[in-house]
Amino acid sequence: MPKLTSVQIKDLSLENLRDILELRASDISIFIGQRGKVLLTSELESAFLNGAMVQVNLETAALADVLDDDAFQHAFGAPESEAA
């Protein structure tokens, strides 16, 4: 497969970019940040067109509470309802 040039990549439409993200979602892990020694990451859940940009949604965004995620629990402590 030929390598795309910077110009070709910049010429991709937002729809093209969204399609690439959707097709390669299983190959993408997103670094959210760090708390202490815990590195917080999430997998890409989906990508949508939102006006004049591509909106990327993370798997953790689908949770009712990010503390339902084990890494977030470890970084920020268990929810108060479970701490009692």
N, C-alpha and C positions, 0 to 999 in steps of 0.2 A: 504494500500500500504506500503510495507516495506521501511524503511529509507535506503538510499544509504550510504555506508561508504565513508570515504575520499579516500580510495584506489579505490573503484568502480567509484567515480566521476572523479578521475585523469585518470582512464582507458578509459573514454569516448573518442571517436574519435572526431575530429573537425566537422565531418559531424553530429554526434550525438548532439554536442553542438549547432551547427547551427539549427538543427531541433527543439531542445528544445526551443531556443530563438524564432524561427518563430512560433511555436505552442502556446507559452505563451506570445507573443508580447503584447497582450491587457492587460496583467497583469504587464507590466514593464513600469515604468516611470524613466527617467534618469535625475539626477541632473547635470546641466551644470556648474553652478556657481552662484554667487551672485553679484549684483551691487546695492549698497545702501541697501534699504530694500526689493528689488525685488529678489526673488529666481527664477532663470531661470531653467526650466525643459523642457523636450521634451519626447514625446512618441517614442517607438521603431517602426520604419517603417519596417525595414527588416534586415536580417542578411545573409551574403554571405561568401563563402570561398574565401579568397584572399591570395593566396600562402599558407604559413604555419601558417595562423591565420584566425580567424573569424572576418570579418569586420561588425560592427554594424552601421546601418544608422538610423539617427533620422528623425522624421517628419519635423523638422525645416530645415534639410539639403536639403529637396526637394523644399524649397521656393527659388524664384529667388533672394530674399533679406531677410535676417533674420529679418529686421525691418518690414516685412509684418506680423510678429507675434506680437500680442497685448502686451505680456509681454516684449518683446525686445523693442518695441516702448516706453513702460512706463519706462524701465530701461535706455535707451539710447536717448530718445527723438524722435520725429517724423522726418521722412526724410525731408531734406531741401526743396524738391519740395512741400511738404505739409505745411511747416512752413510759407511760404509766403502768 
